[in-house]
Amino acid sequence: MRILAYAAIATTVAVLLGAPAIRAQEKPAAAPPAKSKSADARAPIDRLQFLLGDWEIAEKYEKTPLFEGGEGHGIYSTKLGPGGYSVITDFRSSSGAEGEVSGHEIITWDSEAKEYKQYTFGNNFPLAYIATGHWQGEALVFEGDFEFANSSMHFELDVTPIEGGGVKFAESYKTGSDPLRLMLTTTARKPSSATAKMEMATPQLTADLQKLKFLIGDWNFTEAYSKSPSMPDGGEGAGTYRAWAGPGGESILTDFVEKSGPMTGAAGHEVFIWDAKQNEYIGYSVVSNFPGCFVRTGRFEDGHLVFHRDMSIHGTSMRMQFVYSDPKPDSLTIETSLGMGDAPLALAFTTKATRQ
C-alpha cells in the first residue's frame, strides 16, 4: 500500500530497470572484489550506531526570550530504518519549558549532496522541520531554518557521543544576524533498569489529515503488474502495511513490507503531513534498497486522492502518479502509473488492500 502504493519506488522502478535496487549498478564479474555501492551508502548511517537503543533523557532549558528555563525528562528510542539506510527515532518528554513534547524523526544520507538530512515531525507544529548535518570533529552538527512565533529562526543541534556511554544534544538558535544562543541541553543515558514507557493516548488527527483516516490500521495488499517489456506476462506481489497517527495528530506514520513477488523483502517507512500554505499533502519516505528520502505531494482530485512524484533514474526523468480510489471501511484500490522521459503516464500496477 505505500501509503499502500509507495513501494513503487522499491518495486516498480527496480522491476522496470531490471535491477535489484534503484540506480544500483553491479560490477562486472571479472572485476576485482570491491566495496559495494550499498555498503558505501550505508557507511554514514553506520557511523550513527551510537544513537541506537532506548534512552532516558534529562533536559536543561536555558532562560531565553523563547523559554523561562527549567528542566524536563523523558525517553528517546532509536532504531535502524529499512535496509539500514536511515535511523528512526521516537521521543517524548514532559515537565520542561515546552510542556508535553513528542516527536518522530528520520535521519538519512543524501549521497548526492554528501550530507545527512534530518526530518522531524512534532506534536506542536504541522510541517516537517528539515535540517542538514555534517561531522565537525566528534560532533554531528545539524542546521536548519524554521518558522517560529511568526519569525524565521536558525537552529543548530550538536550531537556528541559521551565517553563511557550516552549522547549529548546541545540546541542553539538565532534570529537574523544575532549570534547563536544556547537554548536546550539534553543528555541521554541508558537506563540502569527497565524503564516504564511513557504511555500516551492515541492522538486525534488534525482536520485535513482526518481526510486520510481511512488509511489508519493494519492491511494486507496484493499487486497486479501490467504487462511491460520487463514483465511481458505481468506479475503479482503481496505484502502488509500499517498506518497510525503520529505525534499530536500532526502526521500519519506508515510501514510496509513486501512478502512475495518481484521485490520480496523490500520494506519502507513513510510520513505524511498537511501543508496548509501549499494546500497539499506531503509524503516523506525511506526505503530498504536505496539511501535518501523520497518526497511526493498529493491532493484530492475529483473525489480521488492523487499523489505525484518526480525523480531521476540513471539521468532519465521519471514521473509517478498514485491514485487512491474506492475507499471502503475494509478495502481500498490504488493505481500506480509511470512515465519515463517524455513518455505519457501508463498504468504500471494495481494494488488492492484489505483490512486485517
VEXRO-738722 format. One record per residue (C-alpha): residue number from 0; residue in three letters; y, z negated, x. Coordinates in nm, 3 decimals, always signed. Example, Ala and Ser with C-alpha at 12.3 -4.5 7.8 and 13.67 -1.06 7.14 Angstrom:
<recs>
<k=0&r=Ala&c2=-0.450&c3=-0.780&c1=+1.230> .
<k=1&r=Ser&c2=-0.106&c3=-0.714&c1=+1.367> .
</recs>
This chain:
<recs>
<k=0&r=Met&c2=+0.000&c3=+0.000&c1=+0.000> .
<k=1&r=Arg&c2=+0.270&c3=-0.013&c1=+0.275> .
<k=2&r=Ile&c2=+0.484&c3=-0.153&c1=+0.054> .
<k=3&r=Leu&c2=+0.136&c3=-0.035&c1=-0.016> .
<k=4&r=Ala&c2=+0.215&c3=+0.303&c1=+0.132> .
<k=5&r=Tyr&c2=+0.388&c3=+0.238&c1=+0.458> .
<k=6&r=Ala&c2=+0.076&c3=+0.274&c1=+0.665> .
<k=7&r=Ala&c2=+0.187&c3=+0.631&c1=+0.651> .
<k=8&r=Ile&c2=+0.322&c3=+0.551&c1=+0.995> .
<k=9&r=Ala&c2=-0.005&c3=+0.416&c1=+1.120> .
<k=10&r=Thr&c2=-0.224&c3=+0.654&c1=+0.923> .
<k=11&r=Thr&c2=-0.070&c3=+0.984&c1=+0.824> .
<k=12&r=Val&c2=+0.113&c3=+1.054&c1=+1.148> .
<k=13&r=Ala&c2=-0.197&c3=+0.981&c1=+1.353> .
<k=14&r=Val&c2=-0.410&c3=+1.197&c1=+1.126> .
<k=15&r=Leu&c2=-0.168&c3=+1.489&c1=+1.127> .
<k=16&r=Leu&c2=-0.130&c3=+1.478&c1=+1.503> .
<k=17&r=Gly&c2=-0.498&c3=+1.423&c1=+1.561> .
<k=18&r=Ala&c2=-0.415&c3=+1.123&c1=+1.780> .
<k=19&r=Pro&c2=-0.511&c3=+0.754&c1=+1.769> .
<k=20&r=Ala&c2=-0.151&c3=+0.635&c1=+1.783> .
<k=21&r=Ile&c2=+0.198&c3=+0.765&c1=+1.724> .
<k=22&r=Arg&c2=+0.320&c3=+0.960&c1=+2.026> .
<k=23&r=Ala&c2=+0.020&c3=+0.839&c1=+2.227> .
<k=24&r=Gln&c2=-0.083&c3=+1.087&c1=+2.495> .
<k=25&r=Glu&c2=-0.419&c3=+1.043&c1=+2.665> .
<k=26&r=Lys&c2=-0.459&c3=+1.101&c1=+3.038> .
<k=27&r=Pro&c2=-0.679&c3=+1.398&c1=+3.140> .
<k=28&r=Ala&c2=-1.038&c3=+1.296&c1=+3.201> .
<k=29&r=Ala&c2=-1.013&c3=+1.386&c1=+3.569> .
<k=30&r=Ala&c2=-0.705&c3=+1.177&c1=+3.630> .
<k=31&r=Pro&c2=-0.747&c3=+0.856&c1=+3.830> .
<k=32&r=Pro&c2=-0.753&c3=+0.532&c1=+3.630> .
<k=33&r=Ala&c2=-0.406&c3=+0.430&c1=+3.527> .
<k=34&r=Lys&c2=-0.250&c3=+0.163&c1=+3.317> .
<k=35&r=Ser&c2=-0.237&c3=+0.289&c1=+2.957> .
<k=36&r=Lys&c2=+0.087&c3=+0.351&c1=+2.777> .
<k=37&r=Ser&c2=-0.017&c3=+0.099&c1=+2.514> .
<k=38&r=Ala&c2=-0.058&c3=-0.165&c1=+2.784> .
<k=39&r=Asp&c2=+0.285&c3=-0.077&c1=+2.923> .
<k=40&r=Ala&c2=+0.436&c3=-0.107&c1=+2.576> .
<k=41&r=Arg&c2=+0.273&c3=-0.446&c1=+2.519> .
<k=42&r=Ala&c2=+0.379&c3=-0.589&c1=+2.856> .
<k=43&r=Pro&c2=+0.726&c3=-0.703&c1=+2.741> .
<k=44&r=Ile&c2=+0.568&c3=-0.878&c1=+2.443> .
<k=45&r=Asp&c2=+0.302&c3=-1.035&c1=+2.666> .
<k=46&r=Arg&c2=+0.589&c3=-1.200&c1=+2.853> .
<k=47&r=Leu&c2=+0.672&c3=-1.388&c1=+2.532> .
<k=48&r=Gln&c2=+0.340&c3=-1.575&c1=+2.527> .
<k=49&r=Phe&c2=+0.530&c3=-1.899&c1=+2.589> .
<k=50&r=Leu&c2=+0.666&c3=-1.876&c1=+2.232> .
<k=51&r=Leu&c2=+0.326&c3=-1.864&c1=+2.061> .
<k=52&r=Gly&c2=+0.189&c3=-2.156&c1=+1.864> .
<k=53&r=Asp&c2=+0.308&c3=-2.432&c1=+1.635> .
<k=54&r=Trp&c2=+0.605&c3=-2.642&c1=+1.745> .
<k=55&r=Glu&c2=+0.810&c3=-2.938&c1=+1.637> .
<k=56&r=Ile&c2=+1.181&c3=-2.870&c1=+1.679> .
<k=57&r=Ala&c2=+1.476&c3=-3.101&c1=+1.732> .
<k=58&r=Glu&c2=+1.825&c3=-2.962&c1=+1.671> .
<k=59&r=Lys&c2=+2.161&c3=-3.080&c1=+1.801> .
<k=60&r=Tyr&c2=+2.469&c3=-2.926&c1=+1.640> .
<k=61&r=Glu&c2=+2.796&c3=-2.939&c1=+1.828> .
<k=62&r=Lys&c2=+3.117&c3=-3.018&c1=+1.644> .
<k=63&r=Thr&c2=+3.285&c3=-2.681&c1=+1.595> .
<k=64&r=Pro&c2=+3.505&c3=-2.511&c1=+1.334> .
<k=65&r=Leu&c2=+3.177&c3=-2.397&c1=+1.177> .
<k=66&r=Phe&c2=+2.998&c3=-2.732&c1=+1.157> .
<k=67&r=Glu&c2=+3.076&c3=-3.100&c1=+1.178> .
<k=68&r=Gly&c2=+2.796&c3=-3.163&c1=+1.422> .
<k=69&r=Gly&c2=+2.473&c3=-3.352&c1=+1.361> .
<k=70&r=Glu&c2=+2.101&c3=-3.341&c1=+1.418> .
<k=71&r=Gly&c2=+1.809&c3=-3.181&c1=+1.246> .
<k=72&r=His&c2=+1.434&c3=-3.145&c1=+1.276> .
<k=73&r=Gly&c2=+1.168&c3=-2.904&c1=+1.163> .
<k=74&r=Ile&c2=+0.882&c3=-2.675&c1=+1.255> .
<k=75&r=Tyr&c2=+0.861&c3=-2.341&c1=+1.431> .
<k=76&r=Ser&c2=+0.543&c3=-2.131&c1=+1.420> .
<k=77&r=Thr&c2=+0.496&c3=-1.807&c1=+1.616> .
<k=78&r=Lys&c2=+0.207&c3=-1.562&c1=+1.633> .
<k=79&r=Leu&c2=+0.144&c3=-1.214&c1=+1.769> .
<k=80&r=Gly&c2=+0.221&c3=-0.932&c1=+1.530> .
<k=81&r=Pro&c2=-0.007&c3=-0.636&c1=+1.453> .
<k=82&r=Gly&c2=-0.167&c3=-0.491&c1=+1.766> .
<k=83&r=Gly&c2=+0.024&c3=-0.730&c1=+1.993> .
<k=84&r=Tyr&c2=+0.338&c3=-0.513&c1=+1.977> .
<k=85&r=Ser&c2=+0.554&c3=-0.788&c1=+1.828> .
<k=86&r=Val&c2=+0.582&c3=-1.162&c1=+1.775> .
<k=87&r=Ile&c2=+0.644&c3=-1.303&c1=+1.429> .
<k=88&r=Thr&c2=+0.797&c3=-1.643&c1=+1.364> .
<k=89&r=Asp&c2=+0.846&c3=-1.865&c1=+1.061> .
<k=90&r=Phe&c2=+1.077&c3=-2.164&c1=+1.094> .
<k=91&r=Arg&c2=+1.209&c3=-2.442&c1=+0.874> .
<k=92&r=Ser&c2=+1.445&c3=-2.729&c1=+0.940> .
<k=93&r=Ser&c2=+1.633&c3=-2.992&c1=+0.746> .
<k=94&r=Ser&c2=+1.887&c3=-3.272&c1=+0.781> .
<k=95&r=Gly&c2=+2.104&c3=-3.066&c1=+1.014> .
<k=96&r=Ala&c2=+2.460&c3=-2.948&c1=+0.970> .
<k=97&r=Glu&c2=+2.337&c3=-2.646&c1=+0.771> .
<k=98&r=Gly&c2=+2.115&c3=-2.845&c1=+0.533> .
<k=99&r=Glu&c2=+1.782&c3=-2.684&c1=+0.447> .
<k=100&r=Val&c2=+1.725&c3=-2.377&c1=+0.663> .
<k=101&r=Ser&c2=+1.425&c3=-2.144&c1=+0.670> .
<k=102&r=Gly&c2=+1.371&c3=-1.804&c1=+0.822> .
<k=103&r=His&c2=+1.134&c3=-1.526&c1=+0.917> .
<k=104&r=Glu&c2=+1.182&c3=-1.346&c1=+1.247> .
<k=105&r=Ile&c2=+1.032&c3=-1.045&c1=+1.423> .
<k=106&r=Ile&c2=+1.078&c3=-0.965&c1=+1.792> .
<k=107&r=Thr&c2=+0.960&c3=-0.628&c1=+1.915> .
<k=108&r=Trp&c2=+1.018&c3=-0.400&c1=+2.213> .
<k=109&r=Asp&c2=+1.230&c3=-0.084&c1=+2.192> .
<k=110&r=Ser&c2=+1.059&c3=+0.135&c1=+2.450> .
<k=111&r=Glu&c2=+1.335&c3=+0.397&c1=+2.443> .
<k=112&r=Ala&c2=+1.629&c3=+0.158&c1=+2.482> .
<k=113&r=Lys&c2=+1.423&c3=-0.069&c1=+2.715> .
<k=114&r=Glu&c2=+1.526&c3=-0.385&c1=+2.535> .
<k=115&r=Tyr&c2=+1.398&c3=-0.640&c1=+2.289> .
<k=116&r=Lys&c2=+1.503&c3=-0.625&c1=+1.926> .
<k=117&r=Gln&c2=+1.518&c3=-0.940&c1=+1.715> .
<k=118&r=Tyr&c2=+1.523&c3=-0.917&c1=+1.335> .
<k=119&r=Thr&c2=+1.596&c3=-1.241&c1=+1.149> .
<k=120&r=Phe&c2=+1.572&c3=-1.287&c1=+0.771> .
<k=121&r=Gly&c2=+1.711&c3=-1.617&c1=+0.645> .
<k=122&r=Asn&c2=+1.722&c3=-1.818&c1=+0.326> .
<k=123&r=Asn&c2=+2.102&c3=-1.819&c1=+0.317> .
<k=124&r=Phe&c2=+2.201&c3=-1.460&c1=+0.395> .
<k=125&r=Pro&c2=+2.081&c3=-1.136&c1=+0.232> .
<k=126&r=Leu&c2=+2.080&c3=-0.892&c1=+0.524> .
<k=127&r=Ala&c2=+1.882&c3=-0.879&c1=+0.846> .
<k=128&r=Tyr&c2=+2.054&c3=-1.024&c1=+1.150> .
<k=129&r=Ile&c2=+1.968&c3=-0.781&c1=+1.431> .
<k=130&r=Ala&c2=+2.015&c3=-0.871&c1=+1.798> .
<k=131&r=Thr&c2=+1.919&c3=-0.710&c1=+2.129> .
<k=132&r=Gly&c2=+1.762&c3=-0.905&c1=+2.412> .
<k=133&r=His&c2=+1.730&c3=-0.887&c1=+2.791> .
<k=134&r=Trp&c2=+1.598&c3=-1.119&c1=+3.056> .
<k=135&r=Gln&c2=+1.867&c3=-1.287&c1=+3.263> .
<k=136&r=Gly&c2=+1.681&c3=-1.485&c1=+3.527> .
<k=137&r=Glu&c2=+1.449&c3=-1.727&c1=+3.348> .
<k=138&r=Ala&c2=+1.629&c3=-1.693&c1=+3.013> .
<k=139&r=Leu&c2=+1.574&c3=-1.429&c1=+2.747> .
<k=140&r=Val&c2=+1.923&c3=-1.367&c1=+2.607> .
<k=141&r=Phe&c2=+1.979&c3=-1.213&c1=+2.264> .
<k=142&r=Glu&c2=+2.320&c3=-1.091&c1=+2.149> .
<k=143&r=Gly&c2=+2.433&c3=-0.964&c1=+1.812> .
<k=144&r=Asp&c2=+2.717&c3=-0.949&c1=+1.563> .
<k=145&r=Phe&c2=+2.712&c3=-1.090&c1=+1.214> .
<k=146&r=Glu&c2=+2.948&c3=-1.121&c1=+0.919> .
<k=147&r=Phe&c2=+3.001&c3=-1.492&c1=+0.859> .
<k=148&r=Ala&c2=+3.263&c3=-1.659&c1=+0.639> .
<k=149&r=Asn&c2=+3.435&c3=-1.320&c1=+0.582> .
<k=150&r=Ser&c2=+3.479&c3=-1.254&c1=+0.953> .
<k=151&r=Ser&c2=+3.280&c3=-1.079&c1=+1.223> .
<k=152&r=Met&c2=+3.128&c3=-1.312&c1=+1.479> .
<k=153&r=His&c2=+2.939&c3=-1.252&c1=+1.800> .
<k=154&r=Phe&c2=+2.634&c3=-1.468&c1=+1.864> .
<k=155&r=Glu&c2=+2.436&c3=-1.529&c1=+2.180> .
<k=156&r=Leu&c2=+2.097&c3=-1.701&c1=+2.191> .
<k=157&r=Asp&c2=+1.947&c3=-1.812&c1=+2.524> .
<k=158&r=Val&c2=+1.570&c3=-1.870&c1=+2.505> .
<k=159&r=Thr&c2=+1.430&c3=-2.056&c1=+2.805> .
<k=160&r=Pro&c2=+1.078&c3=-2.190&c1=+2.872> .
<k=161&r=Ile&c2=+1.078&c3=-2.559&c1=+2.964> .
<k=162&r=Glu&c2=+0.878&c3=-2.651&c1=+3.272> .
<k=163&r=Gly&c2=+0.579&c3=-2.854&c1=+3.166> .
<k=164&r=Gly&c2=+0.577&c3=-2.709&c1=+2.816> .
<k=165&r=Gly&c2=+0.832&c3=-2.640&c1=+2.550> .
<k=166&r=Val&c2=+1.114&c3=-2.399&c1=+2.474> .
<k=167&r=Lys&c2=+1.491&c3=-2.447&c1=+2.468> .
<k=168&r=Phe&c2=+1.713&c3=-2.238&c1=+2.240> .
<k=169&r=Ala&c2=+2.089&c3=-2.251&c1=+2.304> .
<k=170&r=Glu&c2=+2.300&c3=-2.068&c1=+2.046> .
<k=171&r=Ser&c2=+2.667&c3=-1.990&c1=+2.107> .
<k=172&r=Tyr&c2=+2.927&c3=-1.789&c1=+1.917> .
<k=173&r=Lys&c2=+3.273&c3=-1.641&c1=+1.947> .
<k=174&r=Thr&c2=+3.527&c3=-1.455&c1=+1.739> .
<k=175&r=Gly&c2=+3.747&c3=-1.179&c1=+1.880> .
<k=176&r=Ser&c2=+3.831&c3=-1.231&c1=+2.246> .
<k=177&r=Asp&c2=+3.767&c3=-1.606&c1=+2.239> .
<k=178&r=Pro&c2=+3.520&c3=-1.745&c1=+2.493> .
<k=179&r=Leu&c2=+3.166&c3=-1.828&c1=+2.385> .
<k=180&r=Arg&c2=+3.128&c3=-2.172&c1=+2.233> .
<k=181&r=Leu&c2=+2.800&c3=-2.365&c1=+2.217> .
<k=182&r=Met&c2=+2.703&c3=-2.425&c1=+1.855> .
<k=183&r=Leu&c2=+2.342&c3=-2.540&c1=+1.845> .
<k=184&r=Thr&c2=+2.075&c3=-2.650&c1=+2.091> .
<k=185&r=Thr&c2=+1.714&c3=-2.655&c1=+1.969> .
<k=186&r=Thr&c2=+1.425&c3=-2.800&c1=+2.167> .
<k=187&r=Ala&c2=+1.071&c3=-2.705&c1=+2.070> .
<k=188&r=Arg&c2=+0.775&c3=-2.918&c1=+2.178> .
<k=189&r=Lys&c2=+0.406&c3=-2.902&c1=+2.099> .
<k=190&r=Pro&c2=+0.322&c3=-3.178&c1=+1.851> .
<k=191&r=Ser&c2=+0.134&c3=-3.472&c1=+2.002> .
<k=192&r=Ser&c2=-0.084&c3=-3.487&c1=+1.691> .
<k=193&r=Ala&c2=-0.143&c3=-3.288&c1=+1.378> .
<k=194&r=Thr&c2=+0.193&c3=-3.227&c1=+1.216> .
<k=195&r=Ala&c2=+0.225&c3=-3.206&c1=+0.841> .
<k=196&r=Lys&c2=+0.371&c3=-2.873&c1=+0.740> .
<k=197&r=Met&c2=+0.698&c3=-2.879&c1=+0.553> .
<k=198&r=Glu&c2=+0.600&c3=-2.786&c1=+0.201> .
<k=199&r=Met&c2=+0.847&c3=-2.565&c1=+0.021> .
<k=200&r=Ala&c2=+0.840&c3=-2.435&c1=-0.332> .
<k=201&r=Thr&c2=+0.788&c3=-2.062&c1=-0.371> .
<k=202&r=Pro&c2=+1.142&c3=-1.921&c1=-0.372> .
<k=203&r=Gln&c2=+1.269&c3=-1.714&c1=-0.660> .
<k=204&r=Leu&c2=+1.360&c3=-1.360&c1=-0.562> .
<k=205&r=Thr&c2=+1.724&c3=-1.257&c1=-0.582> .
<k=206&r=Ala&c2=+1.824&c3=-1.037&c1=-0.876> .
<k=207&r=Asp&c2=+1.783&c3=-0.700&c1=-0.703> .
<k=208&r=Leu&c2=+1.456&c3=-0.798&c1=-0.533> .
<k=209&r=Gln&c2=+1.329&c3=-0.909&c1=-0.873> .
<k=210&r=Lys&c2=+1.303&c3=-0.536&c1=-0.947> .
<k=211&r=Leu&c2=+1.030&c3=-0.520&c1=-0.679> .
<k=212&r=Lys&c2=+0.848&c3=-0.824&c1=-0.814> .
<k=213&r=Phe&c2=+0.563&c3=-0.602&c1=-0.931> .
<k=214&r=Leu&c2=+0.457&c3=-0.581&c1=-0.563> .
<k=215&r=Ile&c2=+0.405&c3=-0.955&c1=-0.520> .
<k=216&r=Gly&c2=+0.040&c3=-1.060&c1=-0.490> .
<k=217&r=Asp&c2=-0.287&c3=-0.953&c1=-0.330> .
<k=218&r=Trp&c2=-0.411&c3=-0.596&c1=-0.371> .
<k=219&r=Asn&c2=-0.693&c3=-0.361&c1=-0.285> .
<k=220&r=Phe&c2=-0.598&c3=+0.001&c1=-0.232> .
<k=221&r=Thr&c2=-0.768&c3=+0.337&c1=-0.192> .
<k=222&r=Glu&c2=-0.620&c3=+0.651&c1=-0.037> .
<k=223&r=Ala&c2=-0.696&c3=+1.015&c1=-0.115> .
<k=224&r=Tyr&c2=-0.577&c3=+1.251&c1=+0.160> .
<k=225&r=Ser&c2=-0.467&c3=+1.601&c1=+0.070> .
<k=226&r=Lys&c2=-0.631&c3=+1.896&c1=+0.239> .
<k=227&r=Ser&c2=-0.445&c3=+2.000&c1=+0.554> .
<k=228&r=Pro&c2=-0.507&c3=+2.182&c1=+0.884> .
<k=229&r=Ser&c2=-0.603&c3=+1.849&c1=+1.043> .
<k=230&r=Met&c2=-0.815&c3=+1.745&c1=+0.742> .
<k=231&r=Pro&c2=-0.945&c3=+2.068&c1=+0.580> .
<k=232&r=Asp&c2=-1.166&c3=+1.873&c1=+0.343> .
<k=233&r=Gly&c2=-0.919&c3=+1.597&c1=+0.275> .
<k=234&r=Gly&c2=-1.039&c3=+1.241&c1=+0.317> .
<k=235&r=Glu&c2=-1.047&c3=+0.887&c1=+0.185> .
<k=236&r=Gly&c2=-0.948&c3=+0.542&c1=+0.303> .
<k=237&r=Ala&c2=-0.921&c3=+0.189&c1=+0.170> .
<k=238&r=Gly&c2=-0.770&c3=-0.144&c1=+0.259> .
<k=239&r=Thr&c2=-0.596&c3=-0.460&c1=+0.146> .
<k=240&r=Tyr&c2=-0.230&c3=-0.553&c1=+0.100> .
<k=241&r=Arg&c2=-0.042&c3=-0.875&c1=+0.038> .
<k=242&r=Ala&c2=+0.324&c3=-0.933&c1=-0.057> .
<k=243&r=Trp&c2=+0.511&c3=-1.260&c1=-0.108> .
<k=244&r=Ala&c2=+0.867&c3=-1.389&c1=-0.140> .
<k=245&r=Gly&c2=+1.050&c3=-1.450&c1=+0.188> .
<k=246&r=Pro&c2=+1.287&c3=-1.737&c1=+0.277> .
<k=247&r=Gly&c2=+1.526&c3=-1.820&c1=-0.003> .
<k=248&r=Gly&c2=+1.401&c3=-1.522&c1=-0.205> .
<k=249&r=Glu&c2=+1.629&c3=-1.301&c1=+0.009> .
<k=250&r=Ser&c2=+1.338&c3=-1.083&c1=+0.126> .
<k=251&r=Ile&c2=+0.984&c3=-0.973&c1=+0.045> .
<k=252&r=Leu&c2=+0.725&c3=-1.010&c1=+0.323> .
<k=253&r=Thr&c2=+0.416&c3=-0.788&c1=+0.335> .
<k=254&r=Asp&c2=+0.094&c3=-0.742&c1=+0.534> .
<k=255&r=Phe&c2=-0.163&c3=-0.464&c1=+0.516> .
<k=256&r=Val&c2=-0.496&c3=-0.385&c1=+0.684> .
<k=257&r=Glu&c2=-0.688&c3=-0.057&c1=+0.671> .
<k=258&r=Lys&c2=-1.055&c3=-0.139&c1=+0.601> .
<k=259&r=Ser&c2=-1.204&c3=+0.213&c1=+0.604> .
<k=260&r=Gly&c2=-1.108&c3=+0.576&c1=+0.657> .
<k=261&r=Pro&c2=-0.938&c3=+0.757&c1=+0.945> .
<k=262&r=Met&c2=-0.737&c3=+0.452&c1=+1.054> .
<k=263&r=Thr&c2=-0.987&c3=+0.171&c1=+1.008> .
<k=264&r=Gly&c2=-0.848&c3=-0.148&c1=+1.160> .
<k=265&r=Ala&c2=-0.485&c3=-0.037&c1=+1.157> .
<k=266&r=Ala&c2=-0.252&c3=-0.311&c1=+1.039> .
<k=267&r=Gly&c2=+0.116&c3=-0.367&c1=+0.974> .
<k=268&r=His&c2=+0.385&c3=-0.610&c1=+0.865> .
<k=269&r=Glu&c2=+0.698&c3=-0.514&c1=+0.673> .
<k=270&r=Val&c2=+1.003&c3=-0.699&c1=+0.539> .
<k=271&r=Phe&c2=+1.216&c3=-0.571&c1=+0.251> .
<k=272&r=Ile&c2=+1.575&c3=-0.670&c1=+0.175> .
<k=273&r=Trp&c2=+1.852&c3=-0.550&c1=-0.055> .
<k=274&r=Asp&c2=+2.174&c3=-0.417&c1=+0.099> .
<k=275&r=Ala&c2=+2.438&c3=-0.457&c1=-0.171> .
<k=276&r=Lys&c2=+2.706&c3=-0.272&c1=+0.027> .
<k=277&r=Gln&c2=+2.487&c3=+0.036&c1=+0.072> .
<k=278&r=Asn&c2=+2.325&c3=-0.010&c1=-0.269> .
<k=279&r=Glu&c2=+1.974&c3=+0.036&c1=-0.131> .
<k=280&r=Tyr&c2=+1.658&c3=-0.143&c1=-0.026> .
<k=281&r=Ile&c2=+1.572&c3=-0.152&c1=+0.345> .
<k=282&r=Gly&c2=+1.224&c3=-0.195&c1=+0.488> .
<k=283&r=Tyr&c2=+1.166&c3=-0.308&c1=+0.848> .
<k=284&r=Ser&c2=+0.808&c3=-0.258&c1=+0.966> .
<k=285&r=Val&c2=+0.596&c3=-0.318&c1=+1.276> .
<k=286&r=Val&c2=+0.252&c3=-0.164&c1=+1.314> .
<k=287&r=Ser&c2=-0.061&c3=-0.215&c1=+1.523> .
<k=288&r=Asn&c2=-0.061&c3=+0.113&c1=+1.715> .
<k=289&r=Phe&c2=+0.295&c3=+0.160&c1=+1.836> .
<k=290&r=Pro&c2=+0.584&c3=-0.056&c1=+1.960> .
<k=291&r=Gly&c2=+0.921&c3=-0.088&c1=+1.796> .
<k=292&r=Cys&c2=+1.046&c3=-0.137&c1=+1.444> .
<k=293&r=Phe&c2=+1.047&c3=+0.140&c1=+1.184> .
<k=294&r=Val&c2=+1.313&c3=+0.145&c1=+0.914> .
<k=295&r=Arg&c2=+1.315&c3=+0.308&c1=+0.573> .
<k=296&r=Thr&c2=+1.556&c3=+0.295&c1=+0.281> .
<k=297&r=Gly&c2=+1.495&c3=+0.318&c1=-0.091> .
<k=298&r=Arg&c2=+1.642&c3=+0.327&c1=-0.440> .
<k=299&r=Phe&c2=+1.522&c3=+0.371&c1=-0.794> .
<k=300&r=Glu&c2=+1.540&c3=+0.736&c1=-0.894> .
<k=301&r=Asp&c2=+1.457&c3=+0.844&c1=-1.249> .
<k=302&r=Gly&c2=+1.258&c3=+0.524&c1=-1.302> .
<k=303&r=His&c2=+1.059&c3=+0.554&c1=-0.978> .
<k=304&r=Leu&c2=+1.105&c3=+0.351&c1=-0.661> .
<k=305&r=Val&c2=+1.161&c3=+0.609&c1=-0.386> .
<k=306&r=Phe&c2=+1.179&c3=+0.533&c1=-0.013> .
<k=307&r=His&c2=+1.275&c3=+0.775&c1=+0.265> .
<k=308&r=Arg&c2=+1.222&c3=+0.758&c1=+0.639> .
<k=309&r=Asp&c2=+1.334&c3=+0.997&c1=+0.913> .
<k=310&r=Met&c2=+1.172&c3=+0.982&c1=+1.254> .
<k=311&r=Ser&c2=+1.081&c3=+1.194&c1=+1.557> .
<k=312&r=Ile&c2=+0.729&c3=+1.281&c1=+1.674> .
<k=313&r=His&c2=+0.693&c3=+1.449&c1=+2.014> .
<k=314&r=Gly&c2=+1.052&c3=+1.566&c1=+1.981> .
<k=315&r=Thr&c2=+0.993&c3=+1.711&c1=+1.634> .
<k=316&r=Ser&c2=+1.179&c3=+1.560&c1=+1.341> .
<k=317&r=Met&c2=+0.972&c3=+1.429&c1=+1.053> .
<k=318&r=Arg&c2=+1.078&c3=+1.326&c1=+0.705> .
<k=319&r=Met&c2=+0.872&c3=+1.095&c1=+0.489> .
<k=320&r=Gln&c2=+0.902&c3=+1.017&c1=+0.120> .
<k=321&r=Phe&c2=+0.723&c3=+0.737&c1=-0.067> .
<k=322&r=Val&c2=+0.727&c3=+0.747&c1=-0.448> .
<k=323&r=Tyr&c2=+0.605&c3=+0.440&c1=-0.638> .
<k=324&r=Ser&c2=+0.514&c3=+0.527&c1=-0.993> .
<k=325&r=Asp&c2=+0.328&c3=+0.399&c1=-1.297> .
<k=326&r=Pro&c2=+0.360&c3=+0.029&c1=-1.205> .
<k=327&r=Lys&c2=+0.144&c3=-0.190&c1=-1.429> .
<k=328&r=Pro&c2=+0.054&c3=-0.560&c1=-1.403> .
<k=329&r=Asp&c2=-0.271&c3=-0.477&c1=-1.226> .
<k=330&r=Ser&c2=-0.223&c3=-0.129&c1=-1.079> .
<k=331&r=Leu&c2=+0.020&c3=+0.098&c1=-0.900> .
<k=332&r=Thr&c2=+0.027&c3=+0.455&c1=-0.767> .
<k=333&r=Ile&c2=+0.214&c3=+0.570&c1=-0.454> .
<k=334&r=Glu&c2=+0.253&c3=+0.930&c1=-0.341> .
<k=335&r=Thr&c2=+0.342&c3=+0.984&c1=+0.025> .
<k=336&r=Ser&c2=+0.485&c3=+1.321&c1=+0.129> .
<k=337&r=Leu&c2=+0.571&c3=+1.457&c1=+0.474> .
<k=338&r=Gly&c2=+0.788&c3=+1.732&c1=+0.613> .
<k=339&r=Met&c2=+0.775&c3=+1.833&c1=+0.980> .
<k=340&r=Gly&c2=+1.082&c3=+2.002&c1=+1.126> .
<k=341&r=Asp&c2=+1.237&c3=+2.233&c1=+0.867> .
<k=342&r=Ala&c2=+0.922&c3=+2.244&c1=+0.651> .
<k=343&r=Pro&c2=+0.960&c3=+2.118&c1=+0.294> .
<k=344&r=Leu&c2=+0.804&c3=+1.792&c1=+0.188> .
<k=345&r=Ala&c2=+0.436&c3=+1.820&c1=+0.095> .
<k=346&r=Leu&c2=+0.204&c3=+1.561&c1=-0.053> .
<k=347&r=Ala&c2=+0.002&c3=+1.400&c1=+0.230> .
<k=348&r=Phe&c2=-0.194&c3=+1.138&c1=+0.040> .
<k=349&r=Thr&c2=-0.201&c3=+0.934&c1=-0.277> .
<k=350&r=Thr&c2=-0.254&c3=+0.558&c1=-0.279> .
<k=351&r=Lys&c2=-0.389&c3=+0.373&c1=-0.580> .
<k=352&r=Ala&c2=-0.367&c3=-0.005&c1=-0.572> .
<k=353&r=Thr&c2=-0.549&c3=-0.258&c1=-0.790> .
<k=354&r=Arg&c2=-0.455&c3=-0.623&c1=-0.801> .
<k=355&r=Gln&c2=-0.727&c3=-0.857&c1=-0.672> .
</recs>
